[in-house]
Amino acid sequence: MALITKIRERSGLTVGIIAVSLILFIVGGDLLGGQSTLFGGNNQKVGEIAGQDIEYQDFNLKVDELRAQFEQQAGRAPGEEDMTQIREQAWNQFLFDIAYQKEFDKLGLKVSPEELVDMVQGSNISPQVRQAFTNPQTGVFDKNQIINYLKGLRNLPPQQQAAWANFEKNLSQDRMREKYENMLRVSVFATSAEAQKEYQAQNSKADVKFLFVPYYAINDTTVKVSDSQLSDYLSKHKDEYPGADTRSLQYVTFSVAPSKEDSASLYAEIKTLARGLGAAQSDSSFAQINSDVRVPLYMTLGEMPEQLQQSVSTFSPGGIYGPFREGNTYFIYKYGGTKRDTSFTVRASHILIRSGADSLQAEQKANDLLKQIQGGASFEALAQANSADGSAQNGGDLGYFKNNGQMVKPFEKAVFDFNGEGLIPRVVKTDFGYHIIKITEPKTNLLYRIAGIGKAITPSQVTRDEALRKADQFASEARTKAEFEAKVKEDKSMVMATAERIPEGANNINALTEARQLVRWAFDDKQSVGDVSEPFEVGDQYVVAVLTGKTEKDNVKAEDYKQELTAKVRNDLKAEQIIAKLGSASGSLEAIAQKYGAGALVETATDINLATGFLRSAGVDPTALGTAFGLKPGKRSKPFAGEAGVLIMETTKLTPAGTVADYAQYKNLIQQNTASRTSFYINEAIKEASKVEDRRAKFF
């Protein structure tokens, strides 16, 4: 009885303890640590902009708002990579609302309601509005669609009304930023002296002869670099080596690759699905429900996968084709007949020569390339070497596209007016420049109805468990850096990768994508250099890492940049040795090189300039170029240390740039180049002036 009484007396305390424990459990284990504000901590701050704290709760509200917008537009929940972009978007929104807005307020910049109406449905409609209300089939923009949409906006669901309000807000902000940047962009100015200097740098020519002894001519192992030399070099070049909070890792991976059993299991499943697809009344719905990848219902012959193309001659309505394997995916298809499309599809390649300031020269170059191709030159090789478009790396291939406004009108007209395949026998001009076009698959509007299912071979739980078991065993047996490296050496199939100076906000580590958990482990204050992690699941593999280094933003040490500093100091020491060995450097350059011995080269370079001069084995070396143009013809420099080795320059000929009456072309070039970087400069300047402190990596 006495015991029961005591329990009753203490029940209030017990309930209180349980309640607090539940709160601690729900909120998280760090509540009483550095992340807490409950007991007076101050680390619930995601960052600071212009003296204004960005609280975790406020930041998360903005993230949630953007996440909801993403889900509404994409029709799916965001993945981890999407969330990284959403958080970045949220942060930039705070930066705009606080730092940029202060600048706008100082200047009195605003977007009036009347201006917004004009952007949405007036005479100066915003490009974003045009894009949103352009018919994708016809490529035609109709302002009446906007007006009708706005008239019915009140009848739409609240989510759509909120989305439109947010769209208009973004329009205003974009216009405000545009006004601000344009105002600063027009302030960009180049003086006549700068224009003259640029002209001379591009047009003054020199012929040179030089002796070059590359640093690699001396074996690295023969030049010892001390820690004190590294520290001395760092103290003299502090601006070149800014501090940063980073971590360095070595890691091994344990692949969760599908086994033979996994492949056989999927093959059996796809055969079962083939029977179901064949019997399905609504084959397109059946395919969509059961497919891991999106397979278009209608395809032209050229758009079909190669294995399916080879089966076209045997097509019969209702027939099942496959399974075909492409990489790690099995495909089956059901043929359902053909139809004619209202638009045509074609495949083409192109070479783009941008016109720039000299349109006539660009047109001439394009016509020269066209003649070379007509004469038998490789279209693909010339595209790779000359095209200013991103398709150059693929030999100019643009893939398949339709005549529905995907391409600019002159390009589209030239392509779809052409019959068959082959080279269009004329250069086509667009706003982007001059195009040489090759039709690689002729236009067609014949579509094949193909209900397709694609099933990816994925590792079973048994396979995943086996990979995790191996990773766990490795981590349990390698608890120090030395043990880690020893275990890797024991297993010849294991490869150890290195990641140097990973920033705290990194999401990827080398080729490891969405490796945020591993990065957060490395930056945990509890981890010391030499600690080995537990296995982390990163994509289709498990990763075990060892922490090999730390750097701190406010405490830069020579060790932080040891590799770079060692290379710099070693080259300086090599330069001293080489210059000492070259001695007084008398006689011809060939005689000096012969006297020096192995490693010394004598080369010539003609028609070099200060802007883009290239000195063969010595590469691009500003010091050497400046020395060459500073010498009188026939004169020779003393040995000096360059970027890649020691040089002795001898200028054999100088051709000064001719005098021109007007440097406007070069003045415009400087102003255009500077103006093109205005947005970047403004953003960096505003962040610096606002003393932005970004602590998001502590939370996400």
C-alpha positions in Angstrom: 0.0 0.0 0.0 2.8 2.3 0.8 4.5 1.6 -2.5 1.3 2.4 -4.4 1.0 5.7 -2.5 4.6 6.6 -3.4 3.9 5.8 -7.1 0.8 8.1 -7.0 2.9 10.9 -5.4 5.5 10.6 -8.2 3.1 10.1 -11.0 3.0 13.8 -12.0 6.8 13.8 -12.3 6.8 10.5 -14.2 4.2 11.8 -16.7 6.3 15.0 -17.1 9.5 13.0 -17.8 7.6 10.8 -20.4 6.2 13.9 -22.1 9.6 15.6 -22.3 11.1 12.3 -23.6 8.5 12.1 -26.3 9.1 15.7 -27.4 12.9 15.0 -27.5 12.3 11.8 -29.6 9.9 13.5 -32.0 11.9 16.7 -32.6 15.3 14.9 -32.8 18.3 13.9 -30.9 20.1 17.2 -31.5 17.5 19.3 -29.6 19.7 19.7 -26.6 22.8 20.2 -28.7 24.0 22.8 -31.2 20.9 22.7 -33.4 18.4 23.6 -30.6 16.7 26.9 -29.8 14.4 25.3 -27.1 16.8 26.0 -24.3 18.4 29.1 -25.6 20.5 27.8 -28.4 20.9 30.0 -31.5 21.6 27.5 -34.3 18.2 27.2 -35.9 19.4 29.8 -38.3 19.8 28.6 -41.8 21.7 31.7 -42.8 22.0 35.4 -42.7 21.5 38.0 -45.5 22.2 41.7 -45.1 22.0 41.3 -41.3 18.7 39.5 -41.4 18.5 36.0 -40.0 16.9 33.3 -42.1 15.2 31.0 -39.6 14.9 27.2 -40.3 11.1 27.4 -39.9 10.7 30.3 -42.4 13.1 28.6 -44.9 11.2 25.3 -44.7 7.9 27.1 -45.3 9.3 28.5 -48.5 10.6 25.1 -49.5 7.2 23.5 -48.8 5.6 26.2 -51.0 8.0 25.5 -53.9 7.6 21.8 -53.4 3.8 22.1 -53.8 4.3 24.0 -57.0 6.7 21.4 -58.3 4.2 18.6 -57.5 1.4 20.4 -59.2 3.4 21.1 -62.4 5.3 17.8 -62.6 2.5 15.6 -61.4 4.9 13.7 -59.0 6.7 14.1 -55.8 10.2 15.6 -56.1 13.3 13.3 -55.8 16.4 14.1 -53.8 18.0 16.0 -56.7 14.8 17.9 -57.3 14.7 18.9 -53.6 18.3 20.2 -53.8 17.2 22.5 -56.6 14.1 23.5 -54.8 16.1 24.5 -51.7 18.5 26.4 -53.9 15.5 28.2 -55.5 14.1 29.0 -52.0 17.5 30.4 -50.9 17.7 32.6 -54.0 14.2 33.9 -53.3 15.3 35.0 -49.9 18.4 36.6 -51.4 16.2 38.5 -53.9 13.6 39.5 -51.3 16.2 40.9 -48.9 19.4 41.8 -50.6 18.2 42.7 -54.1 15.1 44.5 -52.8 17.3 46.8 -50.7 19.1 47.9 -53.9 15.8 48.4 -55.7 14.4 50.5 -52.9 17.4 52.7 -52.9 16.9 53.5 -56.5 13.1 53.7 -56.4 12.7 50.8 -58.9 9.2 49.4 -59.1 6.9 47.4 -61.4 3.5 49.2 -61.4 0.2 47.4 -61.6 -0.3 49.0 -65.1 3.1 47.7 -66.2 2.2 44.2 -65.0 -1.0 44.2 -67.0 0.9 45.3 -70.1 3.3 42.4 -69.5 0.4 39.9 -69.2 -2.2 41.0 -71.8 -1.0 44.3 -73.2 1.2 45.5 -76.0 4.5 44.3 -74.5 3.7 40.8 -73.4 6.4 39.0 -71.4 8.3 36.1 -73.1 7.3 33.8 -70.3 3.6 34.6 -70.9 4.1 34.0 -74.6 5.7 30.7 -74.0 3.0 29.6 -71.6 0.2 30.5 -74.0 1.7 29.4 -77.3 -0.1 26.5 -79.0 2.5 23.7 -79.1 0.9 22.2 -82.2 0.8 25.3 -84.3 3.5 27.4 -82.7 1.0 30.4 -82.7 0.6 32.7 -79.8 -3.0 33.9 -79.1 -3.5 36.8 -76.7 -7.2 36.0 -76.4 -6.3 32.7 -74.7 -4.8 34.8 -71.8 -7.7 37.1 -71.6 -10.2 34.2 -71.5 -8.0 32.4 -68.9 -8.0 35.4 -66.6 -11.7 35.9 -67.0 -12.3 32.4 -65.7 -9.5 32.5 -63.0 -11.9 33.0 -60.1 -13.7 29.8 -61.0 -10.6 27.7 -60.9 -9.4 25.7 -57.9 -7.5 27.6 -55.2 -4.3 25.9 -56.1 -4.4 27.1 -59.7 -5.3 30.6 -58.5 -2.3 30.6 -56.1 -0.1 29.3 -58.9 -1.1 32.2 -61.2 -0.5 34.7 -58.4 3.0 33.2 -57.9 3.5 33.4 -61.7 2.7 37.1 -61.7 4.9 37.7 -58.7 7.8 36.0 -60.6 7.1 38.1 -63.6 7.4 41.3 -61.5 10.6 40.2 -59.9 12.1 39.2 -63.3 11.2 42.6 -64.7 12.6 44.4 -61.6 15.9 42.5 -61.9 15.9 43.2 -65.7 15.5 46.9 -65.1 18.3 46.9 -62.5 20.7 44.9 -64.6 20.0 47.0 -67.7 20.7 50.1 -65.8 24.1 48.8 -64.7 24.7 47.2 -68.1 24.4 50.6 -69.9 27.0 52.0 -67.5 29.6 49.6 -69.0 32.2 51.7 -70.8 35.5 51.1 -72.5 37.9 53.9 -73.1 39.7 54.6 -76.3 42.9 53.7 -74.7 41.5 50.3 -73.7 40.2 49.8 -77.2 43.6 50.7 -78.7 45.4 48.4 -76.3 43.1 45.5 -77.3 43.6 46.3 -81.0 47.4 46.2 -80.6 47.3 43.0 -78.5 45.4 41.3 -81.4 47.2 42.8 -84.3 50.8 43.3 -83.3 52.8 40.3 -84.4 56.2 38.8 -83.5 58.5 36.1 -84.7 60.5 34.5 -81.9 63.1 31.9 -81.3 63.4 30.6 -77.8 65.2 28.1 -75.6 62.9 26.1 -73.3 63.8 23.8 -70.5 60.6 22.3 -69.0 60.3 21.7 -65.3 59.6 18.1 -65.9 63.1 17.7 -67.3 64.2 17.5 -63.7 62.8 14.5 -61.8 60.5 15.5 -59.0 62.1 13.0 -56.6 65.4 14.9 -56.8 63.9 18.1 -55.5 62.9 18.1 -51.8 60.3 20.5 -50.5 60.1 21.2 -46.8 57.1 22.2 -44.8 58.6 25.5 -43.9 59.0 26.3 -47.6 55.3 25.5 -48.2 54.3 27.8 -45.3 56.6 30.6 -46.6 55.1 30.3 -50.1 51.5 30.4 -48.7 52.2 33.5 -46.6 53.4 35.3 -49.7 50.4 34.2 -51.9 47.5 34.2 -49.4 45.1 35.8 -51.9 45.5 32.8 -54.3 44.6 30.3 -51.6 41.3 31.3 -49.8 40.1 29.4 -46.8 37.1 27.0 -47.1 35.4 24.4 -44.9 36.0 21.2 -46.8 36.6 17.5 -46.2 38.7 15.0 -48.1 37.8 11.3 -48.4 38.9 8.0 -49.7 36.2 5.5 -50.3 35.3 2.1 -51.7 32.0 1.0 -53.2 30.1 -2.3 -53.1 27.9 -2.5 -56.2 24.3 -3.7 -55.9 24.3 -5.0 -59.5 21.5 -7.3 -60.5 22.5 -11.0 -60.4 21.9 -13.6 -63.1 19.0 -14.9 -61.0 17.5 -11.3 -61.0 17.8 -11.2 -64.8 16.2 -14.6 -65.2 13.4 -13.7 -62.9 12.6 -10.5 -64.8 12.7 -12.4 -68.1 10.0 -14.8 -66.8 8.0 -11.8 -65.6 8.2 -10.0 -69.0 6.9 -13.2 -70.8 3.9 -13.3 -68.5 3.3 -9.6 -69.2 3.5 -10.3 -73.0 0.6 -12.7 -72.7 -1.3 -10.1 -70.7 -0.6 -7.4 -73.2 -1.7 -9.6 -76.1 -5.1 -10.3 -74.4 -5.7 -6.8 -73.0 -8.8 -5.0 -74.3 -7.1 -1.6 -73.6 -3.5 -2.5 -74.4 -2.3 1.1 -74.0 -3.6 1.3 -70.4 -2.2 -2.2 -69.6 1.2 -1.1 -71.0 1.2 2.2 -69.1 0.4 0.5 -65.8 3.0 -2.2 -66.1 5.9 -0.3 -67.7 8.9 1.1 -65.7 9.7 3.5 -68.5 7.5 5.7 -70.8 7.1 4.2 -74.2 5.3 6.5 -76.8 2.1 5.0 -78.2 2.8 6.3 -81.7 6.2 6.3 -83.4 7.6 6.8 -86.8 9.8 4.1 -88.3 13.0 6.2 -87.5 11.9 6.7 -83.9 11.6 3.0 -83.2 14.4 1.2 -81.3 16.7 -0.6 -83.8 15.6 -4.1 -82.8 11.9 -3.2 -83.3 12.7 -1.6 -86.7 14.1 -5.0 -87.9 10.7 -6.6 -87.1 8.6 -4.1 -89.0 8.4 -6.4 -92.1 6.7 -9.1 -90.0 4.2 -6.7 -88.3 0.6 -8.0 -88.1 -2.2 -6.3 -86.1 -2.2 -7.6 -82.5 1.2 -9.2 -82.8 3.6 -9.2 -79.9 7.3 -8.5 -80.6 10.2 -9.1 -78.2 11.3 -9.3 -75.6 14.3 -7.1 -76.7 17.0 -6.2 -74.2 18.4 -2.6 -74.2 21.0 -2.2 -71.5 19.3 -3.2 -68.2 15.7 -3.1 -69.6 13.6 -5.7 -71.4 11.0 -4.4 -73.8 7.9 -6.0 -75.4 5.7 -4.4 -78.0 2.2 -4.9 -79.4 1.5 -3.6 -82.9 -1.8 -1.9 -83.5 -1.7 -0.6 -87.1 -0.7 2.7 -88.7 -2.2 6.2 -89.2 -1.2 9.4 -90.9 -0.2 12.3 -88.6 -1.1 16.0 -89.2 2.6 16.9 -88.8 5.8 15.4 -90.3 8.8 14.1 -88.4 12.4 14.2 -89.7 15.9 13.6 -88.5 18.6 16.0 -89.4 22.1 17.3 -88.6 23.5 20.7 -89.0 26.7 22.8 -88.7 26.0 26.3 -87.2 28.3 29.2 -88.0 27.3 32.1 -85.8 27.3 35.5 -87.6 28.4 37.8 -84.8 29.8 41.1 -85.8 31.0 40.0 -89.2 28.0 38.4 -91.0 29.7 38.3 -94.4 32.7 36.4 -93.1 30.4 33.9 -91.3 28.4 33.3 -94.5 31.6 32.8 -96.5 32.9 30.3 -94.0 29.6 28.4 -94.1 29.6 28.3 -97.9 33.3 27.0 -97.9 32.3 24.2 -95.5 29.3 23.3 -97.7 31.6 23.0 -100.8 34.0 20.8 -98.8 31.1 18.4 -97.9 29.9 18.4 -101.5 33.4 17.5 -102.5 33.4 14.5 -100.2 34.5 15.8 -96.8 33.0 14.2 -93.7 29.9 16.2 -92.5 30.3 14.8 -89.0 34.0 15.7 -88.7 33.5 19.3 -89.9 30.5 19.7 -87.5 32.7 18.6 -84.6 35.5 21.0 -85.6 33.4 24.0 -86.7 29.8 24.1 -85.4 28.9 26.6 -82.7 26.0 24.5 -81.5 26.0 21.9 -78.7 25.1 19.2 -81.2 28.7 19.5 -82.6 29.9 16.8 -80.2 27.4 14.4 -81.8 28.5 15.2 -85.4 25.8 17.8 -85.7 22.9 15.3 -85.0 19.7 17.1 -83.9 17.7 13.9 -83.5 14.1 13.7 -84.6 11.8 16.8 -84.6 8.4 17.8 -86.0 7.3 20.7 -88.2 5.4 22.3 -85.3 7.6 25.2 -84.4 10.3 23.2 -82.6 12.8 24.9 -84.9 13.0 28.5 -86.1 11.0 29.1 -89.2 13.7 29.5 -91.9 15.4 26.3 -90.6 12.1 24.4 -90.4 11.0 25.5 -93.9 14.3 24.4 -95.4 14.2 21.0 -93.8 10.6 20.2 -94.5 10.6 21.5 -98.0 13.4 19.1 -98.8 12.4 15.6 -100.2 14.3 12.5 -99.3 17.6 12.5 -97.4 21.0 14.1 -98.0 22.7 17.5 -98.0 20.6 20.6 -98.5 22.5 22.3 -101.4 22.5 25.8 -99.9 23.3 27.6 -96.7 20.3 28.5 -94.5 20.3 31.8 -92.6 18.5 32.2 -89.3 18.8 34.6 -86.3 21.4 32.2 -84.9 23.7 32.3 -87.9 24.3 30.2 -91.0 23.4 26.5 -91.1 24.7 23.7 -93.3 21.9 21.0 -93.1 22.0 17.3 -93.8 18.7 15.3 -93.7 19.7 11.9 -92.2 16.2 10.4 -92.2 13.5 11.7 -94.6 10.4 13.4 -93.4 7.4 11.2 -92.8 3.9 11.4 -91.2 3.3 7.6 -91.1 2.9 6.6 -87.4 2.9 3.1 -86.1 0.7 2.4 -83.1 2.9 0.5 -80.6 1.8 -0.4 -77.1 5.1 -1.0 -75.3 6.2 -2.2 -71.9 9.7 -1.7 -70.5 10.9 -3.5 -67.4 14.2 -2.7 -65.8 16.4 -5.4 -64.3 16.7 -4.4 -60.7 18.5 -6.2 -57.8 16.4 -8.4 -55.6 16.4 -8.0 -51.8 18.7 -11.0 -51.6 21.2 -9.3 -53.9 21.0 -6.1 -51.9 21.4 -7.9 -48.6 24.5 -9.6 -49.9 26.1 -6.3 -51.0 25.3 -4.8 -47.6 26.8 -7.8 -45.8 30.1 -7.3 -47.7 30.1 -3.6 -47.0 29.3 -4.1 -43.3 32.1 -6.7 -43.0 34.6 -4.4 -44.6 33.6 -1.4 -42.3 33.8 -3.6 -39.2 37.3 -4.9 -40.0 38.7 -1.5 -41.2 38.3 1.0 -38.3 41.4 3.1 -39.1 42.9 4.6 -42.2 45.8 2.1 -42.1 43.4 -0.8 -41.8 41.2 0.7 -44.5 44.1 0.9 -47.0 45.4 -2.6 -46.0 41.9 -4.2 -46.7 41.8 -2.6 -50.1 45.2 -4.0 -51.0 44.1 -7.5 -49.9 41.2 -7.5 -52.3 42.5 -7.0 -55.9 39.0 -6.4 -57.2 38.4 -3.4 -54.9 39.2 0.1 -56.2 39.8 3.0 -53.8 38.7 6.4 -55.0 39.8 9.8 -53.7 37.7 12.9 -53.3 39.6 16.1 -52.3 38.2 19.2 -50.6 34.5 18.4 -50.7 32.5 21.6 -49.8 29.9 21.3 -47.0 26.9 21.9 -49.3 28.0 19.2 -51.8 25.3 16.8 -53.0 27.7 14.7 -55.2 31.1 13.2 -54.6 32.9 12.5 -57.8 30.6 10.2 -59.8 28.5 9.4 -56.6 25.2 11.3 -57.0 22.9 12.1 -54.2 25.6 11.4 -51.7 24.4 13.9 -49.2 24.3 11.5 -46.2 28.0 10.7 -46.7 28.9 14.5 -46.9 27.0 15.2 -43.7 28.9 12.3 -42.0 32.2 13.8 -43.1 31.3 17.2 -41.7 29.9 15.9 -38.4 32.0 17.5 -35.6 32.3 14.0 -34.0 34.4 12.7 -36.9 38.2 13.0 -36.8 40.7 12.5 -39.6 41.2 8.7 -39.9 37.7 7.7 -38.9 35.9 5.1 -41.1 32.2 5.4 -41.9 29.5 2.8 -41.7 28.1 1.7 -45.1 26.0 4.4 -46.8 23.5 3.5 -49.5 24.2 5.8 -52.5 22.3 4.9 -55.6 22.8 1.2 -56.6 25.8 0.7 -54.3 27.0 0.9 -50.7 29.9 3.2 -49.9 32.4 3.0 -47.0 34.7 6.0 -46.6 37.6 7.1 -44.5 38.0 10.8 -43.6 41.5 11.8 -44.8 41.5 15.6 -44.4 39.8 18.7 -43.1 40.2 22.4 -44.0 38.8 25.4 -42.2 37.6 28.7 -43.7 39.2 30.9 -41.0 42.4 28.9 -40.5 44.2 28.3 -43.8 47.2 25.9 -43.4 49.8 24.8 -45.9 48.6 21.3 -45.4 45.2 22.3 -46.9 46.8 23.0 -50.3 49.8 20.7 -49.9 49.7 19.2 -53.4 49.3 22.6 -55.2 51.9 24.4 -53.0 54.4 21.5 -53.4 54.1 21.7 -57.2 54.6 25.5 -57.1 57.6 25.5 -54.7 59.2 22.5 -56.5 59.0 24.4 -59.8 60.5 27.5 -58.2 63.4 25.3 -56.9 63.8 23.7 -60.3 63.8 27.1 -62.0 66.7 28.1 -59.7 68.6 25.0 -60.7 68.0 25.4 -64.4 68.9 29.1 -64.4 72.1 28.4 -62.5 73.0 25.6 -64.9 72.4 27.9 -67.9 75.0 30.2 -66.5 75.7 33.4 -68.4 73.9 32.0 -71.5 76.4 33.1 -74.2 76.6 31.9 -77.8 73.7 30.8 -79.9 70.5 29.3 -78.4 71.5 26.0 -80.0 74.9 26.1 -78.4 73.4 27.0 -75.0 70.9 24.1 -75.3 73.7 21.7 -76.3 75.8 22.8 -73.4 72.8 22.4 -71.0 72.2 18.9 -72.2 69.0 16.7 -72.0 65.7 18.5 -71.7 66.7 21.8 -73.4 64.7 22.6 -76.6 65.1 25.3 -79.2 61.9 26.3 -81.0 60.5 29.0 -83.1 57.0 30.6 -83.3 55.8 33.0 -86.0 53.1 35.6 -86.1 52.3 35.3 -82.4 50.3 38.1 -80.7 49.8 39.2 -77.1 46.1 38.2 -77.0 46.3 34.5 -78.0 50.0 33.8 -78.5 51.0 30.1 -78.3 54.6 29.1 -77.9 54.5 25.4 -79.0 56.1 23.3 -76.2 55.9 26.2 -73.7 52.2 26.7 -74.3 50.5 30.0 -73.4 52.9 31.9 -71.2 52.0 35.5 -70.5 55.5 36.3 -69.0 57.2 34.9 -72.1 54.9 36.8 -74.5 55.4 40.0 -72.6 59.2 39.5 -72.6 59.1 38.8 -76.4 57.2 42.0 -77.3 59.4 44.0 -74.9 62.6 43.1 -76.8 63.9 44.8 -79.8 64.4 42.6 -82.9 67.7 40.7 -82.6 67.9 41.1 -78.8 67.8 38.2 -76.3 66.5 38.0 -72.7 68.2 36.5 -69.8 67.0 33.1 -68.5 63.7 33.5 -66.6 61.1 31.3 -65.0 57.9 30.9 -67.0 54.7 28.9 -66.5 55.9 25.5 -67.6 59.7 25.9 -67.5 62.7 28.3 -67.9 63.0 30.2 -71.1 65.4 32.5 -73.0 63.5 34.6 -75.5 65.0 36.0 -78.7 62.8 38.3 -80.8 63.6 37.9 -84.5 60.9 40.1 -86.0 58.3 42.7 -84.7 55.4 43.9 -86.8 53.5 46.6 -85.0 49.8 46.9 -85.6 49.0 49.5 -88.2 47.4 52.7 -87.2 43.6 52.9 -87.6 41.4 55.9 -87.4 38.6 54.3 -85.5 38.8 51.8 -82.6 35.0 51.5 -82.3 35.0 47.8 -83.2 37.3 47.0 -80.3 35.6 49.3 -77.9 32.3 47.6 -78.7 33.9 44.2 -78.3 35.2 45.0 -74.8 31.9 46.5 -73.8 29.9 43.5 -75.1 32.2 41.0 -73.3 31.9 43.0 -70.0 28.2 43.5 -70.4 27.6 39.7 -71.0 29.0 39.1 -67.5 27.0 41.9 -65.8 24.5 39.5 -64.2 27.2 37.4 -62.6 29.1 40.5 -61.4 25.9 42.0 -59.9 25.0 38.8 -58.1 28.5 38.4 -56.6 28.7 42.1 -55.6 25.3 42.0 -53.9 26.2 38.8 -52.0 29.5 40.3 -50.9 27.9 43.6 -49.8 25.1 41.7 -48.0 27.7 39.6 -46.1 25.7 36.4 -46.9 26.2 33.6 -44.5 24.8 30.3 -45.8 24.4 27.5 -43.2 22.0 25.3 -45.1 24.5 22.4 -45.2 24.1 22.1 -41.4 20.4 21.2 -41.8 20.0 19.4 -45.2 
